[in-house]
């Protein structure tokens, strides 16, 4: 080792690629000091060629002084250095790590990677503690941080700055891949800690379920894996024992006690998981229809309901087309009585349609859902809406409201929408009286809610 200070040109000096400190921090204050006083403390460098290649015979690798080297760029052409020879890779990393920790406090993550590097080079937790002065507990926590992926650490730092408490909390999750997933998905410390808590609870529940499932399977009981609500079906009855519902959060029942309870339960027994519990039930054929029969009946009912809804949708479209046909084929200056006008206004109000400003003659241009080719604005018979008389503008507004896609003759359960049906019926009565409108006979049961296409074929 040469303790003499020598001046070395900047172009011959290179940062150590394994320097534990990746972020050198704010260098502005140090640069001002170097401009005024120069470099007051020498750098420590080595002749080792492992990192610079065989062609750079006079080059040096920096061990101590990376911040000074970076801050002096553009200010000094050469820097004072002490050359240290014959160091192993492990010794070089150890020097850099100790120097950084003592001088400029590495981040938790940089410390973690530094400790891991020393382990990889042959150090032990004991020797790292002796060299750096950190306790073995602290070193162990930092090494756990080093196990996390760089991508997960970066994702977390984009949202928040994880604390040492966060990293220690993550250690409770033994699966490293799951740790990375939690860290990547968290946007704050509270979210991370909640995710760890949820994972540990799920892990406990899985382990407790596996404990009971093995005992039950060994007893010949049948495990239900698909239908977690099986215990609500009529063919399943309670065993009237402590095994009916087992809390997966609770302390495990000793295996001997579980087996004793099993011995007292006769018949075909099924068990399955339901969130945070295990449900155990006796199976017995119900006097009512079987579960398969009930499911088949329900599927048939749903299929029929879907078919009925389609049929009603088509009938509704036909009705609305008949209104439009009447409107566009009528004389636009057709006058009506005041009583009819009031009826139309009531119908519009009941239909909750938008009444456009008739006095300002707002132009109405929109695509209309219809079977008559009115989808394109060019073919839209309502394009000249502003020129229509108030009566026909009112009819157009009512038509549009009744034809809108969110208005349906039935609700999601297939029951008749009485309010909408009434509006159609009122409009048809007005059109019959004033415009010689002729609705189809088969529409009567649709409008009074007695059609077989409605739920149970009756009024609702």
C-alpha angles and dihedrals in degrees: 000000000000114000093185116113114234131181112241126187116249094237089062093055123085132183113249108256091217095052104142091216107078097168112056093190128217110345099179097099092046091050091054090051092050091049090054104035107011122229105329096188125047126240122241114228139170137215091224110138099198092102105033106048133242095282095062097071096155096042125110135209118225116235100168125020106044092144093049091048093050094043093051094058110128091009107068129033094197136023136206111256141176112215117221117193135195100026121152120229090256092051091049093052091044091054092049094046095049092045093051094046093049095044113030112011111241118226118259089258094050091048089050094053091045093053091046090051091053090049090050090052093054106273122132129219087256095054092043089054091050093049099044104029092234118134118252090243091056091047091050091052091049092049089055088056089053089060090066118095119255089233093056091048091050093048091052093047090053088064105030143341108264112223128221087255089058092052092047089049090053090056088072086072105077095191106086093200089055090048090055091047093052092047093049093048097046121096098182141013093261092053091049093050092047090050091051090048092050092047093050091048091050090047091051091048091050092050093046092047091050089051094055095036091059092052092046094046090049087054090055096250119151118247117220109211104162110045110046090182094057091117090068094061119105095241092062120079131185119260090218091229136109087265094068091091120007118192109225090204092058128089112280117264107237113260092238091056092047092052091049090054090047091055089060095052116085132190135033108333127194127191134184144161124265111183105286098000144057117232121207122192141170113239120225129161109258120232086224123071116303123257091253090052091048091049091048091050091049092050091050090050092050091048091051091047090053091049091049092050090053091050092049091047090055092048091049090052090050091051092050091047089054090054092050092046090054094046097050093043094050127091105265094218091057107140127213135197121265091248090055091047090053090049090052091050090050090049091050091049092049091047089054090226125163110256106211119216101273097186094057089046096227109204111242114209120162139129112262122212104234143129092238099079096260094132094101118071090228090062094039109126089202095059090104091048093132090063094055122104116255091257092057093041086054092049090049092052092049090048092051093049093050092044095050114121094236091060110083134171089232138040123231091277093053096254120142117265095228096186094056093043090053091052091053091047093050092048092049091051090052092047091049092053099043108024105029091248118178114202118196118265093231090061092070095082089044093055097042092048097241098111118122087235090076124079111290089354094268143094119287 
